[in-house]
């Protein structure tokens, strides 16, 4: 399985003033596999240490954090003779031993010849619980489920990915039906590694959905196991309510839809926990179109999405035939899945901040607005080839933006005021705008 994060890891390895690297991401997105694969392919040796329920490592890091002493203990634990220039040291579930997380500071300051990567499924939660963190002494890499291009590569379609990346729009349009068919499959399957692997091996949508349901059950078990007891019911209520919220025409999250009379303050901790776990993405509203967009956030208005489009389809109980055959009953929810898809592609392929816009009276709403360079770029998302863009037109009339994007199932098209980017190419938005 190919993950584009391998390239980022290779760049990190070759950086002169390299810091220890922390890989962030939800459980089951492939962090452990990625670290081990990187170690196997780019180092002579790999010393893997799992800190989960590891009393030996707890005692090792309870002592002083002298790096040579620590490394000696790691050699014994891993059974690998760790050498500075040719060994990758992997700390897995590092949040389980906070002093191990703290030691990354000393690896950087006193022994940055060592190559150290760390990961933890609940790392974000641990950090907000007061874990001592080596601020400014580590780098981060965010890992998401497989994006659409990684999905295509997993299915053996490397040449199709090369075509998409070529931005040869005329040739791409000749293969658009094939890309659309794969995109419909991706809406159902999503990018969780275990799910994609099952589909590659079995080509069975029923088994895909069974694995997705098991993953959702495991996340619900995590709520009970790791979250404070007092907020577990609210985490569950909020998590299970997200598909309902996304099915609305106006997708602003409304606490009153969780239960009658619900208030934001009742669910703030539950939401923070889900975000810290990497299970939920919060996209805030902006009330203006000035640079920087982040200065114009309305923190009281936001939309919530989950980490993976396939899991969202499973939560909403959308069956494969509905997506693959285009049953009109689910047109509105297919719109929600398409918004989810665009968000995932933007997150996985760019580092640009993502917001949405709505008018003060809530009459018009724009799916996303992003800042690329010195331009604020509105993005309207369409689930099919219907190219009406009323909200986008009203936004452009109000703010006179220079670059405006609609993404849909239609082919690439550049008009005087608008660029239509096919949905299967939206991850290339920065390059497309540069070329346009």
C-alpha positions in Angstrom: 0.0 0.0 0.0 1.4 3.4 -1.0 1.2 6.4 1.3 2.3 9.8 0.1 3.5 10.6 3.6 6.5 8.4 2.9 7.9 11.3 0.7 7.5 13.7 3.7 9.3 11.2 5.9 12.2 10.8 3.4 12.5 14.6 3.3 12.6 14.7 7.1 15.3 12.0 7.2 17.5 14.1 4.9 17.0 17.4 6.8 20.2 18.6 8.4 18.7 20.2 11.6 16.2 17.3 12.0 14.0 17.3 15.0 12.2 14.2 16.4 9.0 13.7 14.4 5.5 13.1 15.8 2.9 11.5 13.6 -0.6 12.6 14.4 -3.8 10.9 13.3 -6.8 8.9 14.5 -6.6 5.3 15.5 -6.5 2.8 12.6 -5.3 5.3 9.9 -2.0 3.5 9.5 0.5 5.3 11.7 2.3 2.1 13.0 2.4 0.6 9.5 3.8 3.8 8.0 6.6 4.1 10.6 7.6 0.5 10.2 7.5 0.7 6.4 9.6 3.8 6.5 12.1 2.1 8.7 12.2 -1.0 6.6 12.8 0.9 3.3 15.0 3.8 4.3 17.2 2.5 7.2 19.5 -0.5 7.8 17.8 -1.2 11.1 14.6 -0.3 12.9 14.1 -0.3 16.7 10.4 -0.5 17.4 9.2 0.2 20.9 5.5 0.1 21.9 4.8 2.0 25.2 1.3 0.6 25.7 1.1 -1.3 28.9 4.9 -1.5 29.0 6.2 -1.5 32.6 9.8 -1.9 31.6 9.8 1.3 29.5 7.9 3.1 32.3 10.7 2.4 34.7 13.4 3.3 32.1 11.9 6.7 31.6 11.2 7.3 35.3 14.9 7.8 35.8 17.0 10.7 34.5 16.6 11.4 30.8 20.2 11.0 29.9 20.0 10.0 26.2 22.9 7.5 26.2 21.3 5.7 29.2 17.9 5.8 27.5 19.3 4.4 24.2 21.0 1.5 26.1 17.6 0.6 27.5 16.0 0.9 24.1 18.6 -1.5 22.6 17.7 -4.1 25.2 14.0 -3.6 24.8 14.0 -3.7 21.0 16.8 -6.3 20.5 18.4 -3.9 18.0 21.9 -2.5 18.2 20.9 1.2 17.7 23.4 3.2 15.8 23.0 6.9 15.2 23.2 7.1 11.4 21.5 3.9 10.2 18.8 3.1 12.8 15.2 4.4 13.0 13.9 4.6 16.5 10.1 4.2 16.7 8.1 5.2 19.8 4.6 3.9 19.4 1.7 4.9 21.7 4.1 7.4 23.2 1.3 9.2 25.1 1.2 6.2 27.5 4.5 7.3 29.1 4.6 11.1 29.3 8.3 11.2 30.3 9.1 9.4 27.0 7.3 12.2 25.2 9.4 14.7 27.2 12.6 12.9 26.3 12.2 14.0 22.7 13.4 17.4 23.8 16.7 15.9 25.0 17.1 13.8 21.8 16.9 17.1 19.8 19.1 19.2 22.1 21.7 16.7 23.1 21.7 13.9 20.5 19.9 14.9 17.3 22.1 12.4 15.3 19.5 9.8 16.4 16.5 9.5 14.1 13.3 9.3 16.2 9.7 9.1 15.1 6.8 8.8 17.5 3.0 8.3 17.3 0.0 7.8 19.6 -3.6 7.3 18.8 -4.8 9.5 21.7 -1.8 11.9 21.7 -4.0 15.0 21.3 -6.0 14.0 24.3 -2.9 13.4 26.4 -1.5 16.8 25.5 -4.6 18.6 26.7 -4.5 16.7 29.9 -1.3 18.5 30.9 1.4 16.1 29.6 4.8 17.7 29.5 5.4 18.5 25.9 8.7 19.4 24.1 7.4 22.7 22.6 9.6 23.8 19.6 11.7 20.7 19.8 9.7 18.3 17.6 8.1 18.4 14.1 4.7 17.1 13.2 3.2 15.0 10.3 -0.5 14.6 10.1 -1.7 11.2 8.7 -5.2 10.8 7.3 -7.1 7.9 5.8 -6.0 7.1 2.2 -6.9 10.0 -0.1 -8.4 9.4 -3.5 -5.1 9.1 -5.4 -3.7 6.7 -2.8 -6.9 4.7 -3.2 -6.4 4.5 -7.0 -2.8 3.4 -6.5 -4.0 0.7 -4.1 -6.3 -0.5 -6.9 -3.4 -0.7 -9.3 -4.3 2.5 -11.2 -0.9 4.3 -11.0 -1.1 5.5 -14.6 -4.5 7.0 -14.0 -3.0 9.0 -11.0 -0.1 10.1 -13.2 -2.7 11.4 -15.7 -4.6 13.3 -13.0 -1.4 14.9 -11.8 -0.4 15.9 -15.3 -3.3 18.4 -15.4 -3.7 17.5 -19.1 -7.4 18.4 -19.0 -8.3 17.3 -22.5 -6.8 13.8 -22.0 -8.3 13.6 -18.5 -11.8 14.3 -19.8 -11.4 11.2 -22.1 -11.1 9.1 -18.9 -13.5 11.0 -16.8 -16.2 8.2 -16.7 -13.6 5.8 -15.3 -12.5 8.3 -12.7 -16.2 9.0 -11.7 -16.8 5.3 -11.3 -13.8 5.0 -9.0 -15.0 8.1 -7.1 -18.4 6.5 -6.5 -16.6 3.4 -5.1 -14.5 5.6 -2.9 -17.6 7.3 -1.5 -18.7 3.9 -0.2 -15.3 2.4 0.7 -13.4 5.4 2.0 -9.8 5.4 2.9 -9.4 3.4 6.2 -6.5 1.0 5.4 -8.2 -2.1 6.7 -11.3 -1.4 4.6 -9.3 -0.7 1.4 -7.2 -3.9 1.9 -10.4 -5.9 2.3 -11.9 -4.4 -0.9 -8.7 -5.1 -2.9 -8.6 -8.7 -1.7 -12.4 -9.6 -1.8 -14.1 -7.0 -4.0 -17.1 -7.4 -1.6 -19.1 -4.3 -0.5 -20.8 -6.3 2.2 -17.5 -7.2 3.8 -16.4 -3.5 3.4 -19.4 -2.4 5.4 -18.9 -5.0 8.1 -15.3 -3.8 8.7 -16.5 -0.2 8.7 -19.1 -1.1 11.4 -16.4 -2.8 13.4 -14.2 0.3 13.2 -17.1 2.4 14.4 -17.8 0.1 17.3 -14.1 0.2 18.3 -14.3 4.0 18.4 -17.3 3.8 20.6 -15.4 1.5 22.9 -12.6 4.0 23.0 -15.0 6.6 24.3 -15.8 4.4 27.3 -12.2 3.3 27.8 -10.3 6.6 27.5 -12.7 9.5 28.0 -13.8 10.9 31.4 -16.9 9.0 32.5 -18.9 12.2 32.9 -18.7 13.1 29.2 -18.9 9.7 27.6 -22.7 9.9 26.9 -22.3 13.4 25.4 -19.4 12.2 23.2 -21.7 9.4 21.9 -24.6 11.7 21.3 -22.5 14.2 19.5 -20.7 11.7 17.4 -23.8 9.8 16.3 -25.6 13.1 15.5 -23.1 14.3 12.8 -24.7 12.5 9.9 -28.1 14.1 10.8 -26.5 17.5 10.9 -24.8 17.0 7.5 -28.1 15.9 5.9 -29.5 19.4 6.5 -29.4 21.9 3.7 -27.8 24.4 6.1 -25.0 22.3 7.6 -24.1 24.6 10.5 -24.0 22.4 13.6 -26.9 23.0 15.9 -26.7 21.6 19.4 -30.5 21.6 19.8 -30.7 18.8 17.2 -28.7 16.5 19.5 -31.5 16.8 22.1 -34.1 19.4 22.8 -32.7 22.3 24.8 -29.1 21.2 24.4 -26.5 24.0 24.9 -23.0 24.5 23.6 -21.4 24.5 27.1 -22.8 21.0 27.8 -21.0 19.5 24.8 -17.8 21.6 24.6 -15.6 19.0 26.3 -17.1 16.1 24.3 -16.4 18.0 21.1 -12.8 18.8 22.1 -12.2 15.2 23.0 -13.4 14.0 19.5 -11.3 16.7 17.8 -8.2 15.8 19.9 -8.6 12.1 18.9 -8.6 13.1 15.2 -12.1 11.6 14.7 -13.9 14.9 14.0 -13.0 18.0 11.9 -14.4 21.4 12.9 -14.7 23.9 10.1 -15.5 27.4 11.4 -17.5 30.1 9.7 -15.9 33.3 8.5 -18.0 36.5 8.4 -15.8 38.4 5.9 -13.4 37.8 3.0 -10.3 39.7 4.1 -6.8 38.4 4.6 -6.0 36.5 6.8 -9.3 34.6 6.9 -8.4 33.2 10.3 -8.9 36.7 11.8 -12.6 36.7 10.8 -13.7 33.4 12.3 -17.0 33.2 14.0 -16.2 30.5 16.6 -19.9 30.1 17.5 -20.8 28.9 14.0 -19.2 25.8 12.6 -19.7 22.5 10.6 -18.5 19.1 11.8 -17.3 16.3 9.6 -15.8 12.9 10.5 -12.4 11.5 9.6 -13.5 9.3 6.7 -16.1 9.4 4.0 -16.6 5.6 4.1 -17.3 5.7 7.8 -19.8 8.6 7.3 -21.6 6.5 4.6 -21.7 3.6 7.1 -23.0 5.8 9.9 -25.7 7.1 7.6 -26.5 3.5 6.4 -26.2 4.5 2.8 -26.0 1.2 0.8 -23.6 0.6 -2.1 -26.3 0.6 -4.8 -27.6 4.0 -3.7 -24.2 5.5 -4.4 -23.3 3.4 -7.5 -26.6 3.7 -9.3 -27.5 7.2 -8.2 -30.8 6.6 -6.4 -32.5 10.1 -6.2 -33.8 9.4 -2.7 -30.3 10.1 -1.4 -29.4 13.1 -3.5 -29.2 15.4 -0.4 -27.0 13.0 1.5 -24.8 12.4 -1.5 -24.3 16.2 -1.3 -23.1 15.7 2.3 -20.7 12.9 1.2 -19.3 15.1 -1.5 -18.6 18.0 0.9 -16.9 15.4 3.2 -14.8 14.2 0.2 -13.7 17.7 -0.7 -12.7 18.4 2.9 -10.7 15.2 3.1 -8.9 15.9 -0.2 -8.0 19.5 0.9 -6.7 18.3 4.2 -4.7 15.4 2.8 -3.2 17.2 -0.2 -2.6 20.8 1.1 -1.8 22.6 4.3 -4.2 25.5 3.7 -6.6 26.6 6.4 -10.2 25.7 5.6 -13.3 27.7 6.5 -16.9 28.2 5.2 -18.9 31.4 4.7 -22.5 32.2 5.1 -24.4 35.5 4.9 -25.3 37.2 8.2 -29.0 36.2 7.8 -28.0 32.7 6.7 -29.8 33.0 3.3 -26.6 32.1 1.3 -24.0 29.6 2.3 -20.7 28.8 0.6 -19.3 25.3 1.2 -15.7 26.3 1.7 -13.4 29.3 1.5 -9.6 28.9 1.6 -6.6 31.2 1.4 -4.0 30.3 -1.2 -1.1 32.7 -1.3 -2.6 36.2 -1.3 -6.0 35.1 -2.6 -9.1 34.1 -0.7 -10.8 31.5 -2.9 -14.4 30.5 -2.5 -15.3 26.8 -3.3 -18.8 25.7 -4.2 -19.3 21.9 -4.0 -21.8 20.1 -6.3 -22.6 16.4 -6.0 -23.4 16.0 -9.7 -23.1 17.9 -13.0 -25.7 20.6 -12.1 -23.7 23.7 -12.6 -26.0 26.3 -11.0 -24.0 28.3 -8.5 -26.3 30.8 -6.8 -24.5 31.1 -3.5 -21.2 31.5 -5.2 -22.5 34.2 -7.5 -23.9 36.1 -4.6 -20.5 35.8 -2.8 -18.5 37.0 -5.8 -20.9 39.9 -6.3 -20.4 40.9 -2.6 -16.6 40.5 -2.4 -15.4 40.7 -6.0 -13.0 37.8 -5.5 -10.6 37.2 -8.4 -10.4 33.4 -8.3 -13.6 31.4 -7.8 -13.9 27.6 -7.8 -16.8 25.2 -8.3 -16.0 21.5 -8.0 -18.4 19.0 -9.5 -18.7 15.9 -11.7 -18.3 18.1 -14.8 -15.0 18.4 -16.7 -12.5 21.1 -16.1 -13.7 24.4 -17.5 -12.4 27.9 -17.1 -14.8 30.8 -17.5 -14.3 34.5 -17.1 -15.2 34.5 -13.4 -15.1 30.8 -12.5 -13.0 27.6 -12.7 -14.8 24.3 -12.6 -12.4 21.6 -11.1 -13.6 18.0 -11.4 -14.2 16.5 -8.0 -11.6 13.8 -8.6 -9.0 16.6 -9.1 -9.8 18.9 -6.2 -6.7 17.7 -4.3 -4.7 19.4 -7.0 -6.4 22.8 -6.4 -3.1 24.7 -5.7 -1.4 23.5 -8.9 -4.5 24.0 -11.0 -4.9 27.6 -9.8 -1.2 28.2 -10.4 -1.6 27.0 -14.0 -4.9 28.9 -14.5 
